[in-house]
Every structure is written in structure tokens, then in C-alpha cells.
């Protein structure tokens, strides 16, 4: 399991160009007019992790299998999308299907690329998108509330409790705040079933010109400040430069171009790293002669649930997990050396899996 990240934004901000760069493909049509993307383009990419190759070499593995994530290029939203403008209802429906949202914001000026408004104002663009997402959620909540009110006439207290939660959510959305701390864990489980767009983690991607790649510019600084004040992440990229890098087939050429631009990593790594932080994700590994593999789980996942990512039987019949920290596995050259050094631990059902753990599960069904 990786995660699914939806790429959204106003038309002509660089979404499809960025999607093509991230997925190293030409699936998305990058055009200088609104709604070039109608159906969402989906691209699956391997999560870059240098640890995998090292583990595979030590384990003399036949195959190395990374974790994957899906990028979904969703058509540009416009003002009025929640009421169906620009096929908005359809596009908003696509956003509900993703785990996190990457909002591409135009932070560059170019007279050759049109903008839906007369001026380049990233905060205004963010406001337009956020308003449509909130209005869409309000409509969802009102529809659900009407349905529950009909059911509550039967006298079931659970429906009345759910109506109360929805009323609270509607009140919060009307004043543009959604404090999750106000809700109990039971409330949060119900809220999760509503699949609200505004509850999804948000990453702002500032699409800048080549000269602003290293330090950003005045426009990207405004977005970063906004993101910080609203507990979101932001990254600076140049979609056009990244698309040029993606077209290079030789990895050495890519590294050289990155170096020339003063960059340490590609946009893909920046976005995945931020996405993992947003969703509180980590990776553990399995390593053997047949394969070395990366598995994505949530932070604070217990060993049986981590085992269940491999197969449900592993979780059902979980006995224990033989666990080696990544650093120890490398230092002592694998499982045998780690065992001899006393670094292989026997962990039970209450063990919280750590990032980089190399694990072998024992189970009995």
C-alpha cells in the first residue's frame, strides 16, 4: 500500500505538466486552455528509497519491490465548481477518492500562458479553490442531514447523535474552521464515512519559474506563509524544469541537470516526502533471497496489523515478529550477523513498528 495523491488547482497552473514530470509520462495533456483534462489521469510511481537497494544487496535478493503511490491529475476547478461550473461536480467527486491533495498554485508570471483571472495572485487562487471545496462539503452534509432526519423519526438515538455531529460540522465550515480536537474518537469514525474533501491533508505546490527554484519568490513566500498558518505543508517546484528532467533517460544526466539547477532532489521526492509526513506514513521491510520489499503503514501501527499488510492470515494467526532495526541490519551484514550480535528482537502483539524495521513474521492459522 502506498497512497493516492490528487493534484488539483485552477486551470493552466501547471497541474498536467507536473503530473507528467512526476510520473515520467505523457499521459496528461498539457495545453494552454481550460479543461484540457476531463477524465482524471492516474500514474503509479515507485516510492524512492535508497535503503531498498542496500538491503537487497545484503540479502542477495532476486527482486527488489518498492512501495508505490498513485498520482491523480484532476481537471482544473473554477469558481462555481460546487454548483457544476466547468463540470465541477464531476471533478469534485474525483477529489473525494484520494488520500491527500496536492494543490498546485501558480507562482510565476508568463504572458504566453493564460490565467483564469486577470492577475497572478496565488492567495486569491487558493481562496477560490478552498471556497468550492467547502461549499461542496456543505452540500454533502446537508444532503446527509436530510436523510438522517427522516430516519430519526423512527426514534433511533444514533441518528440524532449523527445529526448533531453534522450540525457542528456545518457550523465549523460556515466559519471556515474544522478543529478535529472538538470531536470524540467515535465522532471521528462517523466523520470519516462522510468522506469530506476539507478533512483531507493538503500540500501546496508552488509552481515557480526557473530563477526562483532555490529560494522561491514573493508569490511563493505568500503561499508558504499561508500554509504554515493553516497547518499545511508547501514545496517549491518548477513544473517546466521537472518535465525537462523527466525526459532524460540517463540517470546520470538527470543528476547533472539537478546539480546545475542547484537542486538536491526531484519534485517526486519532495512530494512523496511531504505526503508521507501529511499522512503519518512509514515503511518497514522484508528481506530474503527471493525478494526485498518495502511496505507502507501508518505510524504507531502494531506488529499484527503491519503483518496484515502482507496477508490477512499473517494478522489473524500472528505469533511474533523477528525484528531488526535497519541500521543494525546494515552494520552486521544481514539477519545472521544481527542475530549473532544480539540485535534480532522477538516482538509481540503490542510492538509498535518503527520506520525501517526489517521484519519476519511467524504466524499459525
C-alpha positions in Angstrom: 0.0 0.0 0.0 1.2 3.5 -0.8 -1.2 6.4 -1.0 -3.3 8.2 -3.6 -2.5 11.9 -4.1 -4.9 14.1 -6.1 -3.3 17.0 -8.0 -5.7 20.0 -8.1 -5.7 23.7 -8.9 -7.2 26.3 -11.2 -6.8 25.7 -15.0 -3.4 26.5 -16.5 -1.4 26.5 -13.3 0.9 23.5 -14.4 -1.0 20.5 -13.0 -0.7 18.3 -16.0 2.9 19.3 -16.7 3.7 18.4 -13.1 1.8 15.2 -13.3 3.8 14.2 -16.4 7.0 15.0 -14.7 6.2 13.1 -11.5 5.1 10.0 -13.4 7.6 10.4 -16.2 4.9 10.0 -18.7 2.9 12.0 -21.3 -0.5 10.8 -20.1 -1.9 14.2 -19.2 -2.5 16.7 -22.0 -0.7 19.9 -21.1 -2.5 22.6 -23.0 -2.9 26.4 -22.8 -6.7 26.3 -22.4 -9.0 25.4 -19.5 -10.3 21.8 -19.0 -7.7 20.0 -21.1 -8.1 17.2 -18.6 -11.6 15.8 -18.4 -11.2 12.3 -17.0 -8.6 12.1 -14.3 -5.2 10.7 -15.4 -3.7 8.2 -12.9 0.0 7.4 -12.8 1.6 4.9 -10.4 5.2 5.6 -9.3 7.7 3.8 -7.1 8.5 5.5 -3.8 12.2 6.4 -3.9 14.1 4.7 -1.0 17.8 4.2 -1.1 17.6 1.7 1.7 15.9 -0.9 -0.5 18.9 -1.4 -2.8 21.3 -1.7 0.1 19.0 -4.3 1.8 18.6 -6.2 -1.5 22.4 -6.4 -1.9 22.9 -7.7 1.6 20.0 -10.2 1.3 21.2 -11.3 -2.2 17.6 -10.9 -3.3 16.4 -11.9 -6.8 13.9 -9.0 -6.8 13.5 -5.6 -5.2 9.9 -4.4 -4.8 9.3 -0.8 -3.7 6.2 0.8 -2.3 4.1 2.6 -4.8 1.9 5.7 -4.8 -0.7 6.9 -7.3 -0.9 10.4 -8.6 -4.3 11.5 -9.9 -4.4 14.5 -12.3 -7.8 16.1 -11.7 -9.2 18.7 -14.0 -8.9 22.4 -13.2 -11.5 23.7 -10.8 -13.1 27.1 -11.3 -15.3 29.5 -9.3 -18.8 27.9 -9.2 -17.4 24.3 -9.4 -19.6 23.2 -6.4 -22.6 24.3 -8.5 -21.5 22.4 -11.5 -19.5 25.1 -13.3 -16.8 23.7 -15.6 -18.0 20.1 -14.9 -17.2 20.9 -11.3 -19.4 18.3 -9.6 -17.7 15.5 -11.6 -14.2 16.9 -10.8 -15.1 17.3 -7.1 -16.2 13.7 -7.0 -12.8 12.6 -8.2 -11.1 14.5 -5.3 -13.2 12.6 -2.7 -11.4 9.4 -3.8 -7.9 10.4 -2.9 -6.0 10.2 0.4 -4.2 13.6 0.2 -4.5 16.7 -2.0 -1.6 18.4 -3.8 -2.8 21.9 -4.7 -0.7 23.4 -7.4 -0.6 27.2 -7.2 0.8 29.4 -9.9 3.6 31.5 -8.6 5.1 32.7 -11.9 4.3 35.3 -14.5 4.2 34.4 -18.2 2.2 36.4 -20.7 2.2 33.4 -23.0 0.3 31.3 -20.6 -3.3 32.5 -19.9 -4.8 32.7 -16.4 -8.4 32.4 -15.5 -8.2 35.8 -13.8 -6.6 39.0 -14.9 -3.8 39.0 -12.3 -1.4 36.4 -10.8 -2.5 36.2 -7.2 -1.8 32.8 -5.5 -3.7 33.6 -2.3 -6.8 34.6 -4.3 -6.4 31.3 -6.3 -6.2 29.3 -3.1 -9.3 31.2 -1.8 -11.3 30.3 -4.9 -10.4 26.6 -4.6 -11.0 26.4 -0.9 -14.4 28.0 -1.2 -15.5 25.5 -3.8 -14.3 22.6 -1.6 -16.1 23.9 1.4 -19.3 24.6 -0.5 -19.2 21.0 -1.9 -18.8 19.6 1.6 -21.6 21.8 2.9 -23.9 20.4 0.2 -22.8 16.8 1.1 -23.5 17.4 4.8 -26.9 19.0 4.2 -28.0 16.0 2.0 -26.8 13.6 4.6 -28.6 15.6 7.4 -31.9 15.5 5.5 -31.6 11.7 5.1 -30.8 11.2 8.8 -33.7 13.4 9.9 -36.1 11.1 8.0 -34.5 8.1 9.7 -34.5 9.7 13.2 -38.3 9.8 13.2 -38.1 6.1 13.9 -36.7 7.1 17.3 -33.2 5.7 16.9 -30.8 7.7 19.1 -27.8 7.1 17.0 -29.3 9.1 14.1 -30.0 12.0 16.4 -26.3 11.9 17.6 -25.1 11.8 13.9 -27.3 14.8 13.1 -25.8 16.7 16.0 -22.3 16.0 14.6 -23.3 17.2 11.1 -24.8 20.4 12.5 -21.5 21.0 14.3 -19.6 20.4 11.1 -21.8 22.7 9.2 -21.3 25.4 11.8 -17.5 24.9 11.6 -17.4 25.0 7.8 -19.5 28.2 7.7 -16.8 30.0 9.7 -14.1 28.1 7.8 -12.6 26.1 10.6 -12.6 22.4 11.4 -11.0 21.6 14.7 -10.7 17.8 14.9 -9.9 18.1 18.6 -13.6 19.0 19.2 -14.7 15.6 18.3 -14.5 12.3 20.1 -12.9 9.2 18.6 -16.4 7.8 17.9 -17.4 11.0 16.2 -14.3 10.9 14.0 -15.2 7.4 12.8 -18.5 8.7 11.7 -17.0 11.8 10.1 -14.6 9.6 8.1 -17.6 7.8 6.5 -18.7 11.2 5.1 -15.5 11.4 3.0 -15.3 15.2 3.3 -12.8 16.9 1.0 -11.9 19.6 3.6 -10.7 16.9 6.0 -8.1 15.6 3.6 -4.4 16.5 4.2 -3.3 19.4 1.9 0.0 20.0 0.3 0.6 23.3 -1.5 2.9 23.1 -4.5 4.3 26.5 -5.6 5.0 26.3 -9.3 7.7 28.9 -9.9 9.9 30.0 -12.8 13.5 28.6 -13.2 15.1 31.6 -11.5 13.1 31.1 -8.3 13.7 27.4 -7.8 16.2 27.6 -5.0 14.8 30.4 -2.8 11.3 30.9 -4.2 9.9 34.4 -4.9 7.4 36.8 -3.4 4.5 34.9 -4.6 5.7 31.5 -3.3 6.6 33.1 0.1 2.9 34.2 0.5 1.8 30.7 -0.1 4.3 29.2 2.3 3.2 31.7 5.0 -0.4 30.8 4.3 0.4 27.1 4.6 2.2 27.5 7.9 -0.6 29.5 9.4 -3.1 26.8 8.4 -1.1 23.8 9.4 -0.3 22.6 5.9 2.9 21.8 4.1 4.3 23.5 1.0 7.1 22.8 -1.5 8.6 24.9 -4.3 8.9 23.3 -7.8 9.2 24.3 -11.4 7.0 22.1 -13.4 8.6 23.0 -16.7 12.1 22.3 -15.4 10.9 19.0 -13.9 9.3 17.9 -17.2 12.7 18.5 -18.9 14.5 16.4 -16.3 11.9 13.7 -16.6 12.5 13.5 -20.4 16.1 12.5 -19.8 16.5 8.7 -19.9 20.0 8.5 -18.3 20.0 8.9 -14.5 23.5 10.4 -14.6 22.2 13.2 -16.9 19.3 13.8 -14.6 21.7 14.2 -11.6 23.9 16.5 -13.6 20.9 18.7 -14.6 19.7 18.8 -11.0 23.2 19.8 -9.8 23.2 22.6 -12.5 19.9 23.9 -11.1 21.3 23.8 -7.5 18.8 21.1 -6.6 19.4 18.1 -4.3 16.3 16.1 -5.3 13.5 15.9 -7.8 9.9 17.1 -7.3 8.9 13.5 -6.9 11.0 13.0 -3.8 9.8 16.3 -2.3 6.1 15.5 -2.9 6.4 11.9 -1.6 8.3 13.0 1.5 5.7 15.7 2.2 2.9 13.2 1.5 4.3 10.7 4.0 4.5 13.5 6.6 0.9 14.6 5.9 -0.5 11.1 6.2 1.9 9.9 9.0 3.2 7.1 6.9 6.4 5.0 7.4 7.9 1.9 5.7 9.1 -1.4 7.1 10.9 -4.0 5.1 11.0 -7.8 4.4 14.3 -9.1 3.1 15.2 -12.6 1.8 16.8 -14.4 -1.1 13.6 -14.2 -3.2 12.8 -10.5 -2.7 13.4 -7.4 -0.7 10.2 -5.4 -0.3 9.0 -2.2 1.2 5.6 -2.0 3.0 3.9 1.3 3.7 2.0 1.6 7.0 0.7 4.3 9.3 2.9 5.4 12.2 2.0 3.7 15.5 0.9 0.5 13.7 1.1 -2.6 15.8 3.0 -5.6 14.6 0.0 -7.8 13.8 -1.6 -5.1 11.7 1.7 -4.5 9.9 1.8 -8.2 9.2 -1.7 -8.0 7.8 -0.4 -5.7 5.0 1.4 -8.8 3.6 -1.6 -11.2 4.1 -4.7 -11.2 6.3 -3.6 -14.7 7.6 -0.4 -13.1 9.0 -2.5 -10.9 11.2 -5.1 -13.5 12.2 -2.6 -16.0 13.2 0.2 -13.7 14.4 2.6 -15.2 16.9 5.5 -12.9 17.0 7.8 -10.7 14.8 11.5 -11.2 14.4 12.7 -7.6 14.1 16.0 -5.9 13.2 16.5 -2.2 13.1 17.6 -1.1 9.6 20.9 0.4 10.9 21.7 -2.9 12.7 20.8 -5.0 9.7 23.3 -2.9 7.6 26.0 -2.8 10.3 26.0 -6.6 10.9 25.5 -7.6 7.3 22.1 -9.2 7.5 20.0 -11.4 9.6 22.7 -13.9 10.7 25.1 -11.3 11.8 22.4 -9.3 13.6 21.2 -12.4 15.4 24.8 -13.2 16.5 25.2 -9.6 17.7 22.0 -9.9 19.7 20.3 -7.3 17.6 17.4 -9.5 16.4 14.5 -9.0 18.7 11.4 -11.1 19.3 8.5 -8.7 19.4 4.9 -9.5 20.3 1.4 -8.1 19.6 1.9 -4.9 21.4 5.0 -3.9 19.5 4.8 -0.6 17.6 6.6 -0.9 14.3 9.4 1.6 13.6 10.4 3.2 10.3 13.0 1.0 8.7 12.4 -2.1 10.7 13.4 -5.3 8.9 10.8 -7.9 9.9 10.0 -11.6 9.6 6.6 -12.7 10.9 5.7 -16.0 12.5 2.1 -17.0 12.4 -0.2 -20.0 12.7 -3.7 -20.2 11.1 
